[in-house]
Amino acid sequence: MVQRNKEQEKEVLDWIYAVLGEPVPAGDYENILRDGIVLCKLANKLTPGCIKKIQERGTNFQLMENVQRFQAAIKKYGVPEEEIFQTADLFERRNIPQVTLCLYSLGRITQKHPEYTGPSLGPKMADKNERTFTEEQLRAHEGELNTFRSGYNKGASQAGHGGMGNTRHM
């Protein structure tokens, strides 16, 4: 299992509360996020009205529904499904690093939404950098590519290798 990174967890909490415009409360990372209330508020800040009902208190099952609503909302927002944590990862503290990864992914995806103007989390996403070459430019380097394909490697060879899977006798 991946080790937890307290610096990343602090960065995620700072980002969440900067987006919400609230001070970061005292407490453990997983305890602050566990009931899903903060996560639902974050989703509603990014996409107003995406989560209609947030359970402020109730049974564990009702609080887990907050986390599930958040997961559905960020999936619609564009976070890849493989980066979204399982409810038990957070609620039962099974895989907190996956929660952090998911929130970093959400922070990254906000950069793809022009309507979002808040703080950023993580590295800037790369822009598409498409290049076009003329036929003349492509033909100019054709000879160089064939040199590599034909096995030219300054005299080095595998002569005496003895074949794959054979042991070396000493």
C-alpha positions in Angstrom: 0.0 0.0 0.0 1.2 3.5 -0.8 2.5 5.5 2.2 0.6 8.6 3.3 2.1 12.0 2.6 1.2 14.5 5.3 2.4 17.4 3.2 0.1 16.5 0.3 -2.8 16.0 2.7 -2.2 19.4 4.2 -2.0 20.9 0.7 -5.3 19.2 -0.3 -7.1 20.5 2.9 -5.7 24.0 2.3 -7.0 23.9 -1.3 -10.4 22.7 -0.3 -10.9 25.4 2.3 -9.5 28.0 0.0 -12.1 27.1 -2.6 -14.8 27.1 0.1 -13.5 30.4 1.5 -13.5 29.0 5.1 -10.6 28.5 7.6 -9.2 25.0 7.8 -10.5 23.3 11.0 -8.3 21.5 13.5 -8.2 17.8 13.3 -7.0 14.8 11.3 -7.3 14.8 7.5 -9.4 11.7 7.3 -11.7 12.8 10.2 -12.4 16.2 8.5 -13.3 14.5 5.2 -14.9 11.3 6.6 -18.6 12.3 6.8 -18.5 13.8 3.2 -20.0 17.1 4.2 -17.0 19.1 3.2 -16.6 17.1 0.0 -20.2 17.8 -1.0 -19.8 21.5 -0.3 -16.6 21.5 -2.5 -18.5 19.8 -5.3 -21.3 22.3 -5.0 -18.8 25.2 -5.1 -17.2 23.8 -8.3 -20.6 23.0 -9.9 -23.4 24.9 -8.1 -26.4 22.7 -7.3 -24.8 19.4 -8.3 -25.5 17.8 -4.9 -29.0 18.7 -3.8 -29.1 17.0 -0.4 -26.2 17.0 2.1 -26.7 15.0 5.3 -25.3 17.1 8.1 -25.8 14.4 10.7 -27.3 10.9 10.9 -26.3 7.3 10.8 -23.1 6.1 9.3 -25.1 4.9 6.3 -26.6 8.4 5.7 -23.1 10.0 6.0 -21.7 7.5 3.6 -24.3 8.7 1.1 -22.6 12.1 1.2 -19.4 10.5 0.0 -21.2 8.6 -2.7 -22.9 11.8 -3.9 -19.5 13.5 -4.1 -18.1 10.6 -6.1 -20.9 10.8 -8.6 -20.6 14.6 -8.9 -16.8 14.5 -9.6 -17.2 11.7 -12.1 -19.6 14.0 -14.0 -17.1 16.9 -13.5 -14.5 14.9 -15.4 -12.4 13.0 -12.9 -11.4 9.7 -14.4 -13.2 6.8 -12.7 -9.9 4.9 -11.9 -8.8 7.9 -9.8 -12.0 8.1 -7.7 -11.6 6.4 -4.3 -14.0 3.8 -3.0 -16.4 5.0 -0.2 -14.7 2.6 2.3 -11.3 4.0 1.4 -12.3 7.2 3.3 -15.1 6.1 5.6 -13.3 3.1 7.0 -9.9 4.6 6.5 -8.8 1.7 4.2 -6.8 3.7 1.6 -6.4 7.4 2.6 -3.6 7.9 -0.1 -6.2 7.0 -2.8 -8.5 9.8 -1.4 -5.6 12.2 -1.7 -4.9 11.1 -5.2 -8.6 11.6 -6.1 -8.7 15.1 -4.7 -5.4 16.0 -6.5 -7.1 14.7 -9.7 -10.1 16.9 -9.0 -7.8 19.9 -8.5 -6.1 19.1 -11.8 -9.4 18.8 -13.7 -10.6 22.2 -12.5 -8.0 23.6 -14.9 -10.0 22.2 -17.8 -13.0 24.2 -16.7 -12.8 27.8 -17.9 -15.6 28.8 -15.5 -13.4 27.9 -12.5 -11.2 30.8 -11.4 -10.3 29.7 -7.9 -7.0 28.4 -6.5 -5.2 25.5 -8.2 -3.9 22.2 -6.8 -1.0 20.3 -8.2 0.9 20.9 -11.3 -0.5 22.7 -14.3 -1.9 20.5 -17.0 -0.2 20.4 -20.3 -1.8 22.0 -23.3 -2.1 20.3 -26.6 1.1 20.9 -28.7 0.3 19.5 -32.1 3.0 19.8 -34.7 2.8 19.5 -38.5 5.6 18.6 -40.8 5.8 19.0 -44.6 6.6 16.0 -46.8 10.0 17.5 -47.4 10.8 17.7 -43.7 9.8 14.1 -43.2 11.8 12.9 -46.2 14.9 14.8 -45.1 15.2 12.5 -42.0 14.2 9.2 -43.6 17.8 8.1 -44.1 18.7 8.7 -40.4 15.7 6.6 -39.2 16.7 3.7 -41.5 20.2 3.6 -39.9 18.7 2.8 -36.5 16.2 0.3 -37.9 18.8 -1.7 -39.7 20.7 -2.5 -36.5 23.7 -0.2 -36.8 25.2 0.1 -33.4 29.0 0.8 -33.8 30.1 -2.8 -34.0 28.3 -4.1 -30.9 26.6 -7.5 -31.3 25.2 -10.3 -29.4 27.6 -12.8 -30.7 28.5 -15.3 -28.0 25.4 -14.5 -26.0 24.4 -18.2 -26.0 20.7 -17.7 -26.4 17.8 -16.7 -24.1 17.2 -18.6 -20.9 20.5 -20.4 -20.9 22.6 -20.1 -17.7 26.1 -18.9 -17.8 28.7 -21.6 -17.2 31.7 -20.6 -15.2 
